[in-house]
Amino acid sequence: MGVIRKLRGNLVVARHLPGQKRVPYLPEEQWRALQNARVQSIVQHAAATVPHYRDLFRSLKLDPREIRSAADLDRLPLLDKATIRQAPERFRSESSNDRNSHAFVTSGSTSAPLKIHHDHHSMIANIAFGERERDVLARLSGKVFAGGNCCCCIRARPTPRCSTFTVRRS
């Protein structure tokens, strides 16, 4: 991986991290507004670039702009793994950012494994989202968790991917 790509990734994390660490402590009105904006953004993106959702909104005669909050998501049918397995390509975004997505396979703990895709930017931004969860746990437990950016570190169960782990009293 090139130095420039690593630097860009670090900048994405640095840009998202301060805001993410504040989210759990925002007044309810503010985090609900943030949540609603994110719901609207992802629904607009899905309706515009993902064949399954484009067709779903059309068949329901539902304008994606009518989905304004998490509660409005109840207007959409639940999605199950069987539906995804029937035509997985219909769940991939056609946007230029998503064409070079990274494929991951779920563990299959609830049924057969499922391949999912993440674009590079969202994977890097998820590091900041993970830090938000780590910050809440650290404040609740009075401990500082260090050594990795994955949930196994937070749960004190390092994996071969993440073998460095320490817990310090804050």
C-alpha positions as CSV (number, residue, x, y, z in Angstrom):
1,M,0.0,0.0,0.0
2,G,1.4,3.4,-1.0
3,V,2.4,6.1,1.5
4,I,-0.2,8.5,-0.1
5,R,-3.0,6.0,0.3
6,K,-2.0,5.4,4.0
7,L,-1.9,9.2,4.5
8,R,-5.3,9.7,3.0
9,G,-6.7,6.9,5.3
10,N,-5.2,8.6,8.3
11,L,-6.8,11.9,7.3
12,V,-10.2,10.3,6.9
13,V,-9.9,8.9,10.5
14,A,-8.6,12.2,11.8
15,R,-11.5,14.0,10.2
16,H,-14.2,11.7,11.6
17,L,-12.8,10.9,15.0
18,P,-13.5,14.1,17.0
19,G,-17.2,14.2,15.9
20,Q,-17.6,10.5,16.5
21,K,-16.3,10.7,20.0
22,R,-18.9,13.5,20.8
23,V,-21.9,11.7,19.3
24,P,-22.9,9.6,22.4
25,Y,-22.8,12.7,24.6
26,L,-24.9,15.0,22.4
27,P,-28.3,16.1,23.5
28,E,-31.0,13.8,22.1
29,E,-32.3,16.4,19.8
30,Q,-28.9,16.9,18.2
31,W,-28.1,13.2,17.8
32,R,-31.6,12.5,16.4
33,A,-31.0,15.2,13.8
34,L,-27.6,13.7,12.9
35,Q,-29.2,10.2,12.7
36,N,-32.0,11.5,10.4
37,A,-29.5,13.2,8.1
38,R,-27.6,10.0,7.8
39,V,-30.7,7.9,7.2
40,Q,-31.8,10.4,4.4
41,S,-28.3,10.3,2.9
42,I,-28.0,6.5,2.8
43,V,-31.6,6.1,1.5
44,Q,-30.9,8.6,-1.3
45,H,-27.7,6.8,-2.2
46,A,-29.3,3.4,-2.2
47,A,-32.3,4.5,-4.2
48,A,-30.1,6.2,-6.8
49,T,-27.3,3.6,-7.1
50,V,-28.4,0.1,-5.9
51,P,-30.6,-1.8,-8.3
52,H,-32.6,-3.6,-5.6
53,Y,-33.5,-0.4,-3.8
54,R,-34.1,1.6,-7.0
55,D,-36.6,-1.1,-8.1
56,L,-38.1,-1.4,-4.6
57,F,-38.9,2.3,-4.3
58,R,-40.4,2.2,-7.8
59,S,-42.6,-0.8,-7.0
60,L,-43.8,0.7,-3.7
61,K,-44.4,4.0,-5.5
62,L,-42.4,5.6,-2.7
63,D,-40.3,8.7,-3.2
64,P,-37.0,8.1,-1.3
65,R,-37.2,11.7,-0.1
66,E,-40.2,10.6,2.0
67,I,-37.9,8.6,4.2
68,R,-36.8,11.3,6.6
69,S,-36.0,9.4,9.9
70,A,-35.1,6.0,11.2
71,A,-38.8,5.5,12.1
72,D,-39.7,5.9,8.4
73,L,-37.6,2.9,7.5
74,D,-40.6,0.8,8.8
75,R,-42.2,1.7,5.5
76,L,-39.7,-0.6,3.7
77,P,-39.9,-4.4,3.8
78,L,-37.4,-6.2,5.9
79,L,-34.5,-7.7,4.0
80,D,-33.4,-11.3,4.6
81,K,-30.3,-13.2,3.6
82,A,-32.2,-15.4,1.2
83,T,-33.2,-12.4,-0.9
84,I,-29.6,-11.2,-1.1
85,R,-28.3,-14.7,-2.0
86,Q,-30.8,-14.9,-4.9
87,A,-29.2,-12.0,-6.7
88,P,-26.2,-10.5,-4.8
89,E,-25.2,-8.2,-7.6
90,R,-28.4,-6.3,-7.3
91,F,-27.3,-5.1,-3.8
92,R,-24.0,-3.6,-5.0
93,S,-24.0,0.1,-5.6
94,E,-23.2,1.2,-9.2
95,S,-21.5,4.4,-8.1
96,S,-17.9,5.0,-9.1
97,N,-16.8,4.9,-5.4
98,D,-18.4,1.5,-4.9
99,R,-17.2,-0.2,-8.0
100,N,-13.8,-0.8,-6.4
101,S,-15.3,-2.1,-3.1
102,H,-13.7,-4.7,-0.9
103,A,-15.6,-8.0,-0.4
104,F,-15.9,-9.5,3.0
105,V,-17.5,-12.8,4.0
106,T,-19.6,-13.0,7.2
107,S,-18.9,-15.7,9.6
108,G,-22.1,-17.5,8.8
109,S,-23.0,-17.9,12.5
110,T,-26.7,-17.5,11.9
111,S,-26.7,-19.5,8.6
112,A,-24.4,-19.8,5.6
113,P,-21.8,-17.1,5.1
114,L,-22.7,-14.1,3.1
115,K,-20.4,-11.9,1.0
116,I,-20.8,-8.1,1.6
117,H,-19.0,-5.2,0.1
118,H,-17.6,-2.0,1.6
119,D,-16.0,0.9,-0.2
120,H,-12.6,1.9,0.9
121,H,-13.6,5.3,2.4
122,S,-16.3,3.8,4.6
123,M,-14.0,1.1,5.9
124,I,-11.5,3.7,7.0
125,A,-14.2,5.9,8.5
126,N,-15.4,2.9,10.5
127,I,-12.2,3.0,12.5
128,A,-13.5,6.4,13.9
129,F,-16.9,4.8,14.6
130,G,-15.2,2.0,16.5
131,E,-13.3,4.6,18.5
132,R,-16.7,6.1,19.5
133,E,-17.7,2.7,21.0
134,R,-14.4,2.3,22.7
135,D,-14.6,5.7,24.3
136,V,-18.1,4.9,25.8
137,L,-16.8,1.6,27.1
138,A,-13.7,3.2,28.6
139,R,-15.8,5.9,30.4
140,L,-18.2,3.3,31.7
141,S,-15.5,0.9,32.9
142,G,-12.9,3.4,34.0
143,K,-10.3,1.7,31.8
144,V,-8.5,2.7,28.7
145,F,-8.4,0.1,25.9
146,A,-5.5,0.2,23.6
147,G,-3.8,-2.0,21.1
148,G,-6.2,-2.4,18.2
149,N,-9.2,-1.1,16.3
150,C,-11.4,-4.1,16.4
151,C,-14.1,-5.3,18.8
152,C,-12.0,-8.2,19.9
153,C,-9.7,-5.7,21.6
154,I,-12.6,-4.0,23.4
155,R,-13.8,-7.4,24.7
156,A,-10.3,-8.3,25.9
157,R,-10.0,-11.2,23.5
158,P,-7.2,-10.5,21.1
159,T,-7.2,-12.5,17.8
160,P,-4.2,-13.4,15.6
161,R,-5.0,-10.3,13.6
162,C,-4.8,-8.1,16.6
163,S,-2.4,-9.7,19.1
164,T,-1.3,-6.5,20.9
165,F,-3.7,-5.6,23.7
166,T,-3.4,-3.7,26.9
167,V,-5.8,-2.4,29.5
168,R,-4.8,0.5,31.7
169,R,-6.6,2.2,34.5
170,S,-7.6,5.7,33.4
